[in-house]
Amino acid sequence: MGSLVETPLPDNNCNGNNHHHHNTHDHVYDQTSVPDGNRPPENNMEAEASRKRRAFDVLPLEVGTRVMCRWRDTKYHPVKVIERRRMHFGGPNDYEYYVHYTEFNRRLDEWVKLEHLDLDSVETDVDEKVEDKGTTQKMTRHQKRKIDESQVDGHEELDAASLREHEEFTKVKNIATIELGRYEIETWYFSPFPPEYNDSLKLFFCEFCLNFMKRKEQLQRHMRKCDLKHPPGDEIYRSGTLSMFEVDGKKNKVYGQNLCYLAKLFLDHKTLYYDVDLFLFYVLCECDERGCHMVGYFSKEKHSEEAYNLACILTLPPYQRKGYGKFLIAFSYELSKKEGKVGTPERPLSDLGLLSYRGYWTRVLLDILKKHKSNISIKELSDMTAIKADDILSTLQGLELIQYRKGQHAICADPKILDRHLKAAGRGGLEVDVSKLIWTPYKEQG
């Protein structure tokens, strides 16, 4: 299972100033040069007719075509056509196109109508080896960070054949939106729901038991009968309005599978485990008088050979950028400390999972280094934090805080450098109050 955390939802101005392309369909004529004020000059009319002929020649667009597409920021961006489907009421060339914005992560792939595409920019004879273009214009630091966050791939640990197979199988989103509690949420990726849901663009989830339905009326009927007001497990943490529930996949199989279907809509490289018996799910909720509403979760294997303390992690889009992802990561390490083990997240990490973990490791390690100066070893850091030595080493090497002297790694802990890195790592999110955690490790249960 891959993992994903703290992802910004794209908004109307996010990634905005990247690649503006003039809309050649918008012609402005100088009315003074047209005798009756209604007709463009002859040469413009000929150019328009020629353009229409060219456009007709390329339709319908083939899968693999590259073209410029108008995005939600109203600007044109390069896309690749991934799939096409014929419109219900239309002529032989009336198709909708499923496109991938080559500057951005797959989560922004979407169906678009022909009028969003600039047919003058069509490239059909494309060498598939051509790399996706990066962005070319200057942008603000904020825009650059948003794009960096959406461009880290998270695919490094999949070989080329696996990646091709994965992208072929999951290339088109099957569910466009879901309703969960009081939120309607746009999905990001394909999820392998049972075949009877293939024709549903929207699904309605019970926010407590996570059963999903095709119609709002079905959900309303279900809610009158469903007596759950929180996840079906033990509450192991409560602090203010936040609660964490531990759900055993073996005791709550349907809930575990429903959670996996839901999570896959927002995680790209997550393997969907139908055998949820082997996992524990830690579901974080915001609680009010109506019940406990899921904001995110992480899962972990009951018995991991590789010392993984986390398999999947997700903060649902409405709750992102509030520190919950960092809280979930910190919580997974607090459980490892209670177990007396070091832990590490399962690989491959998703793009945003990797960013969140790097931020967490940086903050935790540098806070300790500031207190202890250089008089501490990687082994001691690992014992104090439950972070695996390899992750500590890669984090400190990435920050250029490791020197190799006399056959040993030495940590450089100049306070000014540490402060600079801490500032860059950003705020730490919500704190886990360990005194509120009441939990027995799995092997000791029962």
Order of alpha helices (4+ residues) and beta strands (2+ residues): alpha-beta-beta-beta-beta-beta-alpha-alpha-beta-beta-beta-beta-alpha-beta-beta-alpha-beta-beta-beta-beta-alpha-beta-alpha-alpha-alpha-beta-beta-alpha
